[in-house]
Amino acid sequence: MNFFKKIKNFFDFLRNLTVIYIIKNTYSTFIYGEKYHI
């Protein structure tokens, strides 16, 4: 049970990272008018 909880937390963490990356990309695109990859 604890193992599955850890896996779920890990995937939540990955999803949050992806969302943050996409938001930063979109924001940078809006500001600079072009794709700005980190």
N, CA, C and O atoms as a Maestro MAE file, in Angstrom:
{
 s_m_m2io_version
 :::
 2.0.0
}

f_m_ct {
 s_m_title
 :::
 protein
 m_atom[152] {
  # First column is atom index #
  i_m_mmod_type
  r_m_x_coord
  r_m_y_coord
  r_m_z_coord
  i_m_residue_number
  s_m_chain_name
  s_m_pdb_residue_name
  s_m_pdb_atom_name
  i_m_atomic_number
  :::
  1 25 0.840 -1.204 0.000 1 A "MET " " N  " 7
  2 3 0.000 0.000 0.000 1 A "MET " " CA " 6
  3 2 0.878 1.259 0.000 1 A "MET " " C  " 6
  4 15 0.655 2.190 -0.774 1 A "MET " " O  " 8
  5 25 1.872 1.262 0.879 2 A "ASN " " N  " 7
  6 3 2.796 2.387 0.946 2 A "ASN " " CA " 6
  7 2 3.555 2.547 -0.372 2 A "ASN " " C  " 6
  8 15 3.841 3.659 -0.814 2 A "ASN " " O  " 8
  9 25 3.871 1.404 -0.986 3 A "PHE " " N  " 7
  10 3 4.601 1.400 -2.255 3 A "PHE " " CA " 6
  11 2 3.809 2.119 -3.344 3 A "PHE " " C  " 6
  12 15 4.355 2.930 -4.092 3 A "PHE " " O  " 8
  13 25 2.523 1.812 -3.420 4 A "PHE " " N  " 7
  14 3 1.664 2.449 -4.434 4 A "PHE " " CA " 6
  15 2 1.527 3.944 -4.165 4 A "PHE " " C  " 6
  16 15 1.457 4.747 -5.096 4 A "PHE " " O  " 8
  17 25 1.490 4.307 -2.899 5 A "LYS " " N  " 7
  18 3 1.404 5.714 -2.533 5 A "LYS " " CA " 6
  19 2 2.648 6.462 -3.017 5 A "LYS " " C  " 6
  20 15 2.557 7.584 -3.515 5 A "LYS " " O  " 8
  21 25 3.809 5.822 -2.864 6 A "LYS " " N  " 7
  22 3 5.054 6.434 -3.331 6 A "LYS " " CA " 6
  23 2 5.039 6.605 -4.843 6 A "LYS " " C  " 6
  24 15 5.453 7.643 -5.361 6 A "LYS " " O  " 8
  25 25 4.560 5.582 -5.553 7 A "ILE " " N  " 7
  26 3 4.488 5.662 -7.017 7 A "ILE " " CA " 6
  27 2 3.541 6.776 -7.442 7 A "ILE " " C  " 6
  28 15 3.843 7.537 -8.361 7 A "ILE " " O  " 8
  29 25 2.404 6.870 -6.775 8 A "LYS " " N  " 7
  30 3 1.440 7.918 -7.100 8 A "LYS " " CA " 6
  31 2 2.050 9.302 -6.869 8 A "LYS " " C  " 6
  32 15 1.889 10.202 -7.694 8 A "LYS " " O  " 8
  33 25 2.747 9.467 -5.747 9 A "ASN " " N  " 7
  34 3 3.404 10.743 -5.454 9 A "ASN " " CA " 6
  35 2 4.435 11.076 -6.518 9 A "ASN " " C  " 6
  36 15 4.563 12.229 -6.929 9 A "ASN " " O  " 8
  37 25 5.174 10.059 -6.963 10 A "PHE " " N  " 7
  38 3 6.195 10.264 -7.983 10 A "PHE " " CA " 6
  39 2 5.572 10.753 -9.284 10 A "PHE " " C  " 6
  40 15 6.076 11.686 -9.909 10 A "PHE " " O  " 8
  41 25 4.473 10.121 -9.689 11 A "PHE " " N  " 7
  42 3 3.817 10.532 -10.934 11 A "PHE " " CA " 6
  43 2 3.169 11.908 -10.806 11 A "PHE " " C  " 6
  44 15 3.146 12.675 -11.768 11 A "PHE " " O  " 8
  45 25 2.646 12.218 -9.634 12 A "ASP " " N  " 7
  46 3 2.121 13.569 -9.386 12 A "ASP " " CA " 6
  47 2 3.240 14.589 -9.530 12 A "ASP " " C  " 6
  48 15 3.052 15.656 -10.115 12 A "ASP " " O  " 8
  49 25 4.410 14.249 -8.988 13 A "PHE " " N  " 7
  50 3 5.580 15.121 -9.071 13 A "PHE " " CA " 6
  51 2 5.980 15.338 -10.524 13 A "PHE " " C  " 6
  52 15 6.239 16.467 -10.941 13 A "PHE " " O  " 8
  53 25 6.030 14.248 -11.299 14 A "LEU " " N  " 7
  54 3 6.377 14.354 -12.721 14 A "LEU " " CA " 6
  55 2 5.380 15.223 -13.466 14 A "LEU " " C  " 6
  56 15 5.765 16.054 -14.288 14 A "LEU " " O  " 8
  57 25 4.085 15.030 -13.176 15 A "ARG " " N  " 7
  58 3 3.053 15.799 -13.860 15 A "ARG " " CA " 6
  59 2 3.189 17.283 -13.525 15 A "ARG " " C  " 6
  60 15 3.051 18.140 -14.399 15 A "ARG " " O  " 8
  61 25 3.459 17.578 -12.260 16 A "ASN " " N  " 7
  62 3 3.635 18.974 -11.855 16 A "ASN " " CA " 6
  63 2 4.821 19.599 -12.565 16 A "ASN " " C  " 6
  64 15 4.742 20.745 -13.008 16 A "ASN " " O  " 8
  65 25 5.929 18.858 -12.680 17 A "LEU " " N  " 7
  66 3 7.103 19.357 -13.395 17 A "LEU " " CA " 6
  67 2 6.749 19.670 -14.837 17 A "LEU " " C  " 6
  68 15 7.126 20.716 -15.364 17 A "LEU " " O  " 8
  69 25 6.020 18.757 -15.476 18 A "THR " " N  " 7
  70 3 5.644 18.940 -16.878 18 A "THR " " CA " 6
  71 2 4.761 20.166 -17.046 18 A "THR " " C  " 6
  72 15 4.953 20.956 -17.971 18 A "THR " " O  " 8
  73 25 3.789 20.324 -16.147 19 A "VAL " " N  " 7
  74 3 2.879 21.474 -16.206 19 A "VAL " " CA " 6
  75 2 3.658 22.778 -16.047 19 A "VAL " " C  " 6
  76 15 3.430 23.735 -16.787 19 A "VAL " " O  " 8
  77 25 4.575 22.812 -15.082 20 A "ILE " " N  " 7
  78 3 5.389 24.014 -14.855 20 A "ILE " " CA " 6
  79 2 6.220 24.323 -16.092 20 A "ILE " " C  " 6
  80 15 6.321 25.479 -16.503 20 A "ILE " " O  " 8
  81 25 6.823 23.281 -16.695 21 A "TYR " " N  " 7
  82 3 7.643 23.475 -17.893 21 A "TYR " " CA " 6
  83 2 6.815 24.049 -19.041 21 A "TYR " " C  " 6
  84 15 7.252 24.972 -19.728 21 A "TYR " " O  " 8
  85 25 5.628 23.502 -19.242 22 A "ILE " " N  " 7
  86 3 4.748 23.969 -20.323 22 A "ILE " " CA " 6
  87 2 4.333 25.418 -20.076 22 A "ILE " " C  " 6
  88 15 4.320 26.229 -21.002 22 A "ILE " " O  " 8
  89 25 3.995 25.741 -18.835 23 A "ILE " " N  " 7
  90 3 3.596 27.117 -18.505 23 A "ILE " " CA " 6
  91 2 4.752 28.081 -18.752 23 A "ILE " " C  " 6
  92 15 4.550 29.158 -19.312 23 A "ILE " " O  " 8
  93 25 5.969 27.700 -18.336 24 A "LYS " " N  " 7
  94 3 7.132 28.559 -18.558 24 A "LYS " " CA " 6
  95 2 7.390 28.734 -20.043 24 A "LYS " " C  " 6
  96 15 7.717 29.831 -20.496 24 A "LYS " " O  " 8
  97 25 7.244 27.651 -20.808 25 A "ASN " " N  " 7
  98 3 7.426 27.715 -22.258 25 A "ASN " " CA " 6
  99 2 6.416 28.659 -22.889 25 A "ASN " " C  " 6
  100 15 6.769 29.490 -23.726 25 A "ASN " " O  " 8
  101 25 5.164 28.529 -22.488 26 A "THR " " N  " 7
  102 3 4.098 29.366 -23.033 26 A "THR " " CA " 6
  103 2 4.327 30.825 -22.675 26 A "THR " " C  " 6
  104 15 4.169 31.712 -23.515 26 A "THR " " O  " 8
  105 25 4.700 31.069 -21.429 27 A "TYR " " N  " 7
  106 3 4.961 32.430 -20.963 27 A "TYR " " CA " 6
  107 2 6.122 33.047 -21.742 27 A "TYR " " C  " 6
  108 15 6.044 34.196 -22.176 27 A "TYR " " O  " 8
  109 25 7.204 32.272 -21.918 28 A "SER " " N  " 7
  110 3 8.367 32.763 -22.664 28 A "SER " " CA " 6
  111 2 7.998 33.042 -24.110 28 A "SER " " C  " 6
  112 15 8.441 34.035 -24.687 28 A "SER " " O  " 8
  113 25 7.191 32.170 -24.698 29 A "THR " " N  " 7
  114 3 6.750 32.368 -26.078 29 A "THR " " CA " 6
  115 2 5.952 33.656 -26.190 29 A "THR " " C  " 6
  116 15 6.109 34.409 -27.151 29 A "THR " " O  " 8
  117 25 5.101 33.907 -25.213 30 A "PHE " " N  " 7
  118 3 4.277 35.109 -25.200 30 A "PHE " " CA " 6
  119 2 5.155 36.359 -25.069 30 A "PHE " " C  " 6
  120 15 4.920 37.359 -25.746 30 A "PHE " " O  " 8
  121 25 6.156 36.298 -24.204 31 A "ILE " " N  " 7
  122 3 7.017 37.460 -23.952 31 A "ILE " " CA " 6
  123 2 7.958 37.719 -25.122 31 A "ILE " " C  " 6
  124 15 8.063 38.852 -25.594 31 A "ILE " " O  " 8
  125 25 8.634 36.691 -25.589 32 A "TYR " " N  " 7
  126 3 9.685 36.880 -26.593 32 A "TYR " " CA " 6
  127 2 9.196 36.685 -28.021 32 A "TYR " " C  " 6
  128 15 9.892 37.030 -28.976 32 A "TYR " " O  " 8
  129 25 7.991 36.130 -28.163 33 A "GLY " " N  " 7
  130 3 7.451 35.926 -29.498 33 A "GLY " " CA " 6
  131 2 8.070 34.744 -30.215 33 A "GLY " " C  " 6
  132 15 7.927 34.614 -31.431 33 A "GLY " " O  " 8
  133 25 8.752 33.886 -29.485 34 A "GLU " " N  " 7
  134 3 9.353 32.694 -30.085 34 A "GLU " " CA " 6
  135 2 9.536 31.645 -28.999 34 A "GLU " " C  " 6
  136 15 9.505 31.947 -27.807 34 A "GLU " " O  " 8
  137 25 9.728 30.394 -29.442 35 A "LYS " " N  " 7
  138 3 9.970 29.327 -28.480 35 A "LYS " " CA " 6
  139 2 11.292 29.586 -27.774 35 A "LYS " " C  " 6
  140 15 12.316 29.833 -28.410 35 A "LYS " " O  " 8
  141 25 11.249 29.526 -26.455 36 A "TYR " " N  " 7
  142 3 12.447 29.785 -25.660 36 A "TYR " " CA " 6
  143 2 12.661 28.588 -24.743 36 A "TYR " " C  " 6
  144 15 12.096 28.518 -23.652 36 A "TYR " " O  " 8
  145 25 13.481 27.652 -25.200 37 A "HIS " " N  " 7
  146 3 13.700 26.419 -24.443 37 A "HIS " " CA " 6
  147 2 14.783 26.610 -23.396 37 A "HIS " " C  " 6
  148 15 15.774 27.304 -23.625 37 A "HIS " " O  " 8
  149 25 14.582 25.988 -22.249 38 A "ILE " " N  " 7
  150 3 15.538 26.090 -21.155 38 A "ILE " " CA " 6
  151 2 16.664 25.096 -21.393 38 A "ILE " " C  " 6
  152 15 17.591 25.008 -20.587 38 A "ILE " " O  " 8
  :::
 }
 m_bond[151] {
  # First column is bond index #
  i_m_from
  i_m_to
  i_m_order
  :::
  1 1 2 1
  2 2 3 1
  3 3 4 2
  4 3 5 1
  5 5 6 1
  6 6 7 1
  7 7 8 2
  8 7 9 1
  9 9 10 1
  10 10 11 1
  11 11 12 2
  12 11 13 1
  13 13 14 1
  14 14 15 1
  15 15 16 2
  16 15 17 1
  17 17 18 1
  18 18 19 1
  19 19 20 2
  20 19 21 1
  21 21 22 1
  22 22 23 1
  23 23 24 2
  24 23 25 1
  25 25 26 1
  26 26 27 1
  27 27 28 2
  28 27 29 1
  29 29 30 1
  30 30 31 1
  31 31 32 2
  32 31 33 1
  33 33 34 1
  34 34 35 1
  35 35 36 2
  36 35 37 1
  37 37 38 1
  38 38 39 1
  39 39 40 2
  40 39 41 1
  41 41 42 1
  42 42 43 1
  43 43 44 2
  44 43 45 1
  45 45 46 1
  46 46 47 1
  47 47 48 2
  48 47 49 1
  49 49 50 1
  50 50 51 1
  51 51 52 2
  52 51 53 1
  53 53 54 1
  54 54 55 1
  55 55 56 2
  56 55 57 1
  57 57 58 1
  58 58 59 1
  59 59 60 2
  60 59 61 1
  61 61 62 1
  62 62 63 1
  63 63 64 2
  64 63 65 1
  65 65 66 1
  66 66 67 1
  67 67 68 2
  68 67 69 1
  69 69 70 1
  70 70 71 1
  71 71 72 2
  72 71 73 1
  73 73 74 1
  74 74 75 1
  75 75 76 2
  76 75 77 1
  77 77 78 1
  78 78 79 1
  79 79 80 2
  80 79 81 1
  81 81 82 1
  82 82 83 1
  83 83 84 2
  84 83 85 1
  85 85 86 1
  86 86 87 1
  87 87 88 2
  88 87 89 1
  89 89 90 1
  90 90 91 1
  91 91 92 2
  92 91 93 1
  93 93 94 1
  94 94 95 1
  95 95 96 2
  96 95 97 1
  97 97 98 1
  98 98 99 1
  99 99 100 2
  100 99 101 1
  101 101 102 1
  102 102 103 1
  103 103 104 2
  104 103 105 1
  105 105 106 1
  106 106 107 1
  107 107 108 2
  108 107 109 1
  109 109 110 1
  110 110 111 1
  111 111 112 2
  112 111 113 1
  113 113 114 1
  114 114 115 1
  115 115 116 2
  116 115 117 1
  117 117 118 1
  118 118 119 1
  119 119 120 2
  120 119 121 1
  121 121 122 1
  122 122 123 1
  123 123 124 2
  124 123 125 1
  125 125 126 1
  126 126 127 1
  127 127 128 2
  128 127 129 1
  129 129 130 1
  130 130 131 1
  131 131 132 2
  132 131 133 1
  133 133 134 1
  134 134 135 1
  135 135 136 2
  136 135 137 1
  137 137 138 1
  138 138 139 1
  139 139 140 2
  140 139 141 1
  141 141 142 1
  142 142 143 1
  143 143 144 2
  144 143 145 1
  145 145 146 1
  146 146 147 1
  147 147 148 2
  148 147 149 1
  149 149 150 1
  150 150 151 1
  151 151 152 2
  :::
 }
}
